[in-house]
Amino acid sequence: MTDLEYMDRAEALLASVEACCDRINEATDADIDNQRVGGMITLVFQDRSQIVINLQKPLQEVWLATRAGGFHYRFDGTRWKDTKGEGEFFADLSRYASQQAGEPLLFSP
């Protein structure tokens, strides 16, 4: 994948996360504060815990940092897969955000 293709896909991922936060805030009491600076989004939950999503252009990866740990994702042609082969970005984000918010949340592309 070229750098331009990576950036297009990675920017679409970040835009989806932002749109999901807006939808979640309208539909639930989760009240996620999302702040974007360049290629990084920080999600802040009511208990002040955070999830950070960060683009890693040189590696063509997206990194996810949660209370549960840090994870790296690479686009496999159809979706963003954990580089250790253990998960998919939006499923993992949904799981960890739900844990930190204390209620079920769904993030999707």
N, C-alpha and C positions, 0 to 999 in steps of 0.2 A: 504494500500500500504506500502511496506517495505521501509526503508530508501534508499536501493540500487535501487529499482524501481523508487522512487522519483528522485534520482540523475540522473538516466539514462534519464528520461523524461525531467527533468529540463535542463540538459546539451544539450539535443536535441533542446529544445526551444531556448537556448542561441545561439547555432550553427546556427539555422534558422534565428535568428535576424541578426547575423553577415553576413550570406550569402545574406540576403535581402538588407542590407546596401550596400554591394558590387554591387549587381545588380542595385539598385537604383542609385548609384553614376555613374555607367556606362551608364545608360539609361536617366538620367535627369540632371538638373543643381542644384539639391538639395544640393550636397556636404556635406553629413553627415559624421562627423568624429566619428568613433566608437572606443572606448577604452575599453578593457576587462582586469579586474584584478580579478582573482579568479572567484567567483560566481556573479560578478557584471559587467554590461556593461553600459557605459555612452555614450549616443548619443549627440553630440554637433552640433547644427545647425548654419547656416551662421550668424544669429543674436545673436549668443553666448548663446541662450537658450539651456537647456539640458533636456533630458529624461534619467532617471536612472532605470535600471532593475536589481533587486537584488534577489538572492535566499535566502529563509528563511527555511533552513533545519529543524530546530526543529518543525516548524509549517507545513512543507511540502507545502509551498506556494511560489509563485513568486510575488514580489511586483513591481509595476510600479509607478514611480513618474514623473508627468508631470506638466506643468504650470497650467493645469486644476484641479490638485489634485493628491491624492495618492490612489492607488487601489490594492487590494489583490486578487490573483487568486489561485484556487486549482484545481487539475486535477480530472475530474469527470468520468474517464474511457475512454473518447474519446477526450476531449479537455480541455483547461484551462479556467475555468469559474470564473467570479467575485464572491467573497464570499457573496456579497449582492444580487447575482442573476440578475445583471443588464447588463452583457456583457460578451464577450469572448475576451481573451487576444489579439490575432492578429487583430481582428476587432477594438478593442479599440486603440491598438498601431498605426494602420493605421490612425485612425481618429485624434489622438492627434499629431502624427508626421506630418500629413498633415497640421494641424493648425499651428504648429510651423515652418514648412518649407515654408508655403505660397503657396503650390502646392499639388495636389493629389499624395499621396504615398501609395503603397500597400505592407504590410507585410503579409507573409503567412507561415504556418508551412512547 
